């Protein structure tokens, strides 16, 4: 449930923030009537996203036995690069999120292409919905949908309420810090998906470095409540193979390196320290001139 909450919360908040920015700009610019185009695109994007999520879930249920393992591996293999790209992209562009959205809205209004507002809202929602559908489909291969789906709806509802609170009050959200915290958590989820690819391939006969690296079953069984929770969240496995361990920590290491670089690149510039480089003689001369 927690993994579903985190994914839909982050994806939903990103979409709701952009929609809120568009509506806020139109209201400030005196074009509130154009807001109906934004709402139309938003509703269409939500419906399309629900359709995609339903389609992925229906597709997952069609696979059984070895075919199910191949589907698990394929879904996870698609989700990992998308998740990784999203984490790095948002870290680099979080600061300019509002500026970019307002610039696109201003261009649409000034050129009279108001339908562009609906298209922008639709693409924004559909993009986040598609990513969410892929991530949930990959997670469904690891955990029961009985907890994942309710968690997904809870995360979406929480993101909607927080987005509303931000635009309806004076609450200020540090987007950069928010995306840093959620990105760290998503990196662990992606690492777990990487390991799950190997677990699924192991089921269909892929045994390269398939010997057990260690066993923590006596300490924390993967089938226990806590074990399943950690498996969904960070990919915990009580008896991982050597290849799973190498892939898991290999992804964590490489992604952490790329993420730290993105964080440093997106850091706001530090204010230049006040440094009076004038010589003591020049300072005395200026002071004497001011006294005159």
Secondary structure, DSSP 8 states (H G I E B T S, - for coil): -HHHHHHHHHHHHHHHHHHHHHHHHHHHTT-GGGHHHHHHHHHHHHHHHHHHHHHHHHHHHT--THHHHHHHHHHHHHHHHHHHHHHHHHHHHSTTHHHHHHHHHHHHHHTT-THHHHHHHHHHHHHHHHHHHHHHHHHHTTS-HHHHHHHHHHHHHHHHHHHHHHHHSS----HHHHHHHHHHHHHHHHHHHHHHHHHHHHHTT--TT-SB----TTTS-TTSHHHHHHHHHH---TT-BHHHHHHHHHHHHHHHHHHHHHHHHHS------------HHHHHHHHHHHH-
